[in-house]
Amino acid sequence: MFERVNVKLNVNGQAHELLVEPRKLLSDALREDCRLTGTHVGCEHGVCGACTVLVDGRPARACLIYAVQMEGHAITTIEAIAAQGRLSALQEALHEEHGLQCGFCTPGIVMTFEAFLRKRPDPSEGEIRQTLSGNLCRCTGYHNIVAAIRKAAARMRGEENHAGA
Amino acid sequence: MKPAAFTYHRARSLADVFALLATHGDAAKVIAGGQSLGPMLNVRLAQPDHLIDLNDLHDLSYVRDAGTVIAVGALARHDDVASSELVRSACPLLAEAAGTVGHYAIRQRGTMGGSLAHADPAAQLPLVAVALNAEIDVASARGRRTLPARDFFVSVMTTALEAEEIIVEVRFPRLGAREGSAFELFSRRHGDFAIVAAAATVALDGGRRVARVGLTVGGVDAVPVSLEELAPRFVGREANAEWCAGFAQAARERIEPADDPRIPAEYRRELCAALARRALERAIAQAIGR
């Protein structure tokens, strides 16, 4: 009754072959079939942002995409961000600024802002807060996340600041 | 929060879409960005047997200068519309509104056609389409037809689309010389649907008098409400703060929002007046600069 289909996924540059029902969410396929559990699942209807990944470089809710739709597209997950064992500028800034506590929302925030900062290298605090409104965090009150994003943006622009020193 | 089972079809062309819709009829739903339909599928408010994916119809993903109008393909993503230089200069109301839809990640996938076809009464793009009286091209195996936006929205999440039709293109008029526009919305949290939203367009004569004015309000009825019948009372007068306040007050008296246990009608009226006034003031400021 529940037909399964073959799906070829390109995740972080690696090919995966899955046999899944068409209704399988990309978020579940990444976690259960690709064994990439860095993508977190919160609300499963697009509100919380925890499952945000990149599709062809653009942030997207993995819970609002079915794995079967992703043939021919490049998916990037949090596992690709510190692939060489070195934190990205954004991850490093989140660490330094205490931009996370439980860490559940963090992968979604990192994926959103890795893409956002590439497009908007010098955002205002208002723009950062507006964009961050798509990722719910129940621990931090957002203040330190905003500080981390600002710090990361400055570093990515080559304006290394020594504020913490 | 997992959808009911469906059969998936990846359409490669419009002909594919039409053939699939002809075969499966009401048992099928088309999906584009999936930012409205996805949640409905996941919470099983929608349970189609067949899902027809439009995302490979790359030919429908464009924003194009078409002379007196800006043509937007049904598959154009909100962020592409909002950040298009062409839209920002020729149709700033559309750019402004598209930039407020949902959240950043939602705007990367959500589409023009999807938002209009979904027809949420508080959504931004239906409001702008009605405000500018955009033309909406819909197509099926039987051919293509054009609907003015004001005839397209029928009721809450109900449009004039026939079962086998999809939206293919929407055309928005260019903003004229000495014309300005502005969009305002209020919601309790960023990214929520608006409680009330307002779109204003004001054209001035050679001086500071109003040559044309339009005000459209969303979130106060089943479909966006164009208050064009108010315009004659306000045209020909000087565009100043008093004029804006007067128009906003007239708008407040004209709308008939329903009483909601969480949001009293009176609150929506207050919002309508405040947002209308702000939108009109900004539209005038923009018109002076053009």
Interface residues (C-beta under 8 A of the other chain):
Chain A: M1 F2 E3 V5 E21 P22 R23 L25 D28 C43 E44 H45 G46 V47 G49 T52 V55 R58 P59 A60 R61 C63 L64 I65 Y66 V68 Q69 E71 T112 F116 Q130 T131 S133 G134
Chain B: M1 K2 P3 A4 A5 F6 T7 Y8 R10 G34 Q35 G38 P39 L41 N42 V43 L51 D53 N55 D79 G102 H103 Y104 A105 I106 Q108 R109 R189 H190 G191
